[in-house]
Amino acid sequence: MRGSSHLAIGLITGVAVAYLVPGIPVSPAGIALAGFSSLAPDLDHPGSRLSKRLGFTQQYVRWAFVVVAAGLALYTHFQLPPGPDRRMGFTAALAFGLIGAAMQGDSTRKLALLFTGLSTLVAGLYTEFVWLSMLGLFVSVAPFTSHRSWTHTIWATALWTYIGHLADRSLGWHGVALFAGSGYVSHLLADTLTKAGVKWFMPLTDFTLKLPSSGRVPKAGISWK
């Protein structure tokens, strides 16, 4: 399913939570949070909308490796005397340069998201917001998993909802956990209504909820893979 479809479903879910759940204030920010959360499971996909937005630094990653290589080569040339350390310095500089030159596509995206996630994690440690550090950790790890694997499980849903709960307690913004959790669940439910389906309880089981692979009228079904 396309990211725009997930986003629309997530925003509709946020509106439903805001207007139908007693005690939850109608909040544009909460509805936007539900939409954001509906895109979070696809951080494991190179073409996802959220991956592209959060990986905004990826165009600079290759140049960062090249700059490090150049700096290391200059330091080695001017500061290290002839010998093993000098040879090791030039070897490391060459390695960084080759990695930067060869890096492209998904590998660059993953490193950019790793940088974004780790920066968020450090910001959380600095501000003493545990939820922000956990969010950064999620963003750092998710791109290195295969598509529709652990980010598409009940465990990831619980983790994302718990991050919202901690944010609720830290910020005093009632309803964060519900907006975040419902938006995340909306993504998994939408993906369940596709032929590929979702392994909600992975790695405990490969039990897959999905549309049946045959039949004229598609209905939600259960199959084993």
C-alpha positions in Angstrom: 0.0 0.0 0.0 1.2 3.5 -0.9 2.4 5.9 1.8 -0.2 8.4 0.9 -2.9 5.8 1.5 -1.5 4.9 4.9 -1.2 8.6 5.8 -4.9 9.2 4.8 -6.0 6.2 6.9 -3.9 7.4 9.8 -5.3 10.9 9.7 -8.9 9.5 9.6 -8.0 7.3 12.6 -6.7 10.4 14.4 -10.0 12.2 13.7 -12.0 9.2 15.0 -10.0 9.1 18.2 -10.4 12.8 18.7 -14.1 12.9 18.3 -15.2 9.5 19.5 -13.0 8.7 22.5 -14.3 10.3 25.7 -11.8 12.5 27.5 -9.5 12.9 24.5 -9.4 16.5 23.4 -9.9 17.4 19.7 -6.3 18.4 18.7 -4.9 19.0 15.2 -1.5 18.0 16.7 -2.9 14.7 17.9 -4.5 14.0 14.5 -1.1 14.8 12.8 0.6 12.5 15.3 -1.7 9.7 14.3 -0.8 10.4 10.7 2.9 10.4 11.5 2.6 7.1 13.4 0.8 5.5 10.5 3.9 5.9 8.4 6.4 4.7 11.1 6.2 1.0 10.3 7.5 1.6 6.8 10.8 3.0 8.0 12.1 -0.4 7.0 11.3 0.3 3.3 13.7 2.4 1.1 10.9 4.0 -0.8 8.7 5.0 2.1 7.5 8.6 2.5 8.8 8.8 6.1 12.2 7.3 5.3 12.7 10.0 2.7 11.7 12.8 5.0 13.7 11.7 8.1 16.6 10.7 5.9 17.0 14.3 4.7 20.8 14.1 5.5 21.5 11.3 3.0 22.7 13.6 0.3 25.4 14.8 2.7 26.5 11.3 3.9 28.7 10.5 0.9 30.4 13.9 1.1 31.0 13.4 4.8 33.0 10.2 4.1 35.0 12.0 1.4 35.7 14.9 3.8 36.8 12.5 6.5 39.1 10.7 4.0 40.7 14.0 2.9 41.1 15.2 6.5 42.7 11.9 7.6 45.0 11.9 4.6 46.2 15.5 5.3 46.7 14.7 9.0 48.7 11.6 8.1 50.8 13.4 5.6 51.7 16.4 7.9 51.6 14.9 11.4 52.7 11.2 11.2 56.4 10.2 10.7 57.2 7.5 8.1 56.4 4.0 9.5 53.5 1.7 10.3 51.2 4.5 11.7 51.7 6.5 8.5 50.8 3.6 6.3 47.8 2.8 8.5 46.6 6.4 8.2 46.8 6.5 4.4 45.1 3.1 4.3 42.2 4.3 6.5 41.9 7.5 4.4 41.7 5.4 1.2 39.1 3.1 2.8 36.9 6.1 3.8 37.2 7.6 0.3 36.3 4.4 -1.5 33.3 3.8 0.8 32.1 7.4 0.2 32.5 7.0 -3.6 30.8 3.6 -3.8 27.9 4.5 -1.4 24.6 5.1 -3.1 20.9 4.2 -2.8 19.7 2.3 0.2 23.0 2.2 2.0 23.1 6.0 2.1 19.5 6.2 3.2 20.2 3.8 6.1 23.2 5.7 7.3 21.3 9.0 7.1 18.4 7.6 9.2 21.0 6.1 11.6 22.5 9.6 12.0 19.0 11.2 12.4 18.0 8.6 15.0 21.2 8.8 17.0 21.0 12.6 17.0 17.5 12.3 18.4 18.7 9.7 20.9 21.4 12.1 22.1 18.9 15.0 22.3 16.7 12.8 24.5 19.6 12.0 26.8 20.5 15.7 27.0 17.0 16.8 27.8 16.3 13.8 30.0 13.3 12.8 27.9 13.4 9.0 27.8 10.7 8.9 25.2 12.8 11.0 22.8 15.8 8.7 23.2 13.5 5.6 22.6 12.1 7.3 19.5 15.7 7.9 18.2 16.6 4.3 18.8 13.5 3.2 16.9 14.4 5.4 13.9 18.1 4.2 14.0 17.2 0.4 14.1 14.2 0.2 11.8 16.0 0.9 8.4 18.3 -2.1 9.0 15.4 -4.6 9.2 13.7 -6.3 6.3 10.4 -5.0 5.0 7.3 -6.1 7.0 9.4 -7.8 9.6 9.7 -6.6 13.2 8.3 -3.1 12.6 5.0 -4.8 11.5 4.5 -6.7 14.7 2.4 -6.4 17.8 5.6 -5.9 19.8 6.6 -2.8 17.7 3.1 -1.5 18.1 3.3 -1.8 21.9 6.8 -0.2 21.9 5.5 2.8 19.8 2.5 3.2 22.1 4.7 3.1 25.2 6.9 5.8 23.7 3.7 7.9 23.3 2.8 7.1 26.9 6.2 8.3 28.2 5.8 11.5 26.0 2.3 11.9 27.6 3.8 11.9 31.1 6.7 14.1 30.2 4.8 16.7 28.2 1.5 16.6 30.0 -0.3 16.2 26.6 -3.2 13.9 27.3 -3.9 11.4 24.5 -0.5 11.0 23.0 -0.3 7.3 23.5 -3.7 6.7 22.0 -3.1 8.9 19.0 0.3 7.3 18.4 -0.8 3.7 19.0 -4.0 3.9 16.9 -2.1 5.5 14.0 0.5 2.7 14.1 -2.2 0.0 14.3 -4.0 1.5 11.4 -0.9 0.8 9.2 -0.8 -2.8 10.2 -4.5 -3.3 9.7 -4.3 -1.8 6.2 -1.3 -4.0 5.3 -3.2 -7.0 6.7 -5.8 -6.4 4.0 -3.2 -7.1 1.2 -2.0 -10.3 -0.4 1.4 -10.1 1.4 -0.2 -9.8 4.8 1.4 -9.1 8.2 3.2 -11.4 10.6 1.8 -9.8 13.7 3.5 -12.2 16.2 6.9 -12.6 14.6 9.4 -14.1 15.7 7.2 -16.3 17.9 5.4 -17.6 14.8 5.2 -17.1 11.0 1.4 -17.0 11.3 0.3 -14.5 8.7 -2.9 -12.5 8.5 -3.6 -11.6 4.8 -6.0 -11.6 1.9 -6.5 -15.1 0.3 -4.4 -15.7 -2.8 -7.4 -16.9 -4.8 -11.1 -16.3 -5.2 -13.1 -13.7 -7.0 -14.2 -11.8 -4.0 -11.3 -10.8 -1.7 -12.0 -11.3 1.9 -9.7 -11.0 4.9 -8.4 -14.4 5.8 -5.7 -16.2 7.7 -3.0 -18.3 6.2 0.2 -20.0 7.2 3.6 -19.4 5.6 
